[in-house]
Amino acid sequence: MLLQIAAFELSRRRRMLSSYVYVAVLFAFGLMSMLASGGAFASVAVGVGSDRVHANAPELLHGLILSLSHFGLIITAAVFG
């Protein structure tokens, strides 16, 4: 029964344009934030404190994943609300 409900929801969401837009926005946000933290943009500085921090440092990744999760929570509320 639960698998039938999940299959119905997935097939319905697959036909909606908004699902693809949400995926593209989340992917672009994650890509741009990692590029900015890696130093790809000269005018954007992403870091923790005043010291130089590597792009894959745990404290920086924690902050990026936290912000992506909060943004994804808003999108989830929009999809299922």
C-alpha positions, 0 to 999 in steps of 0.5 A: 500500500505504501509503495503504491502511494509513493509510486503515485506521488513520484509519477505525478511529480515527474510530470510537473515542471516545478519539480525540475525547476526546484532540482535545477535551482538546488543544483545551481545553488550548491554548484555556485556556493562550492565554486565561490568557496573554492575561489572561482570568483575573484569578487566573492569571498566565502570563508569562516573567520579571517584565516584562509580555509580550504574549500573542503574544510569541515567547518565550511562544508557544515555551513554550506550544507546547513544553508542548502538544507534550510533552502531545501526545506523551504522548497519542500514546504512549497512542493508539499504544502 
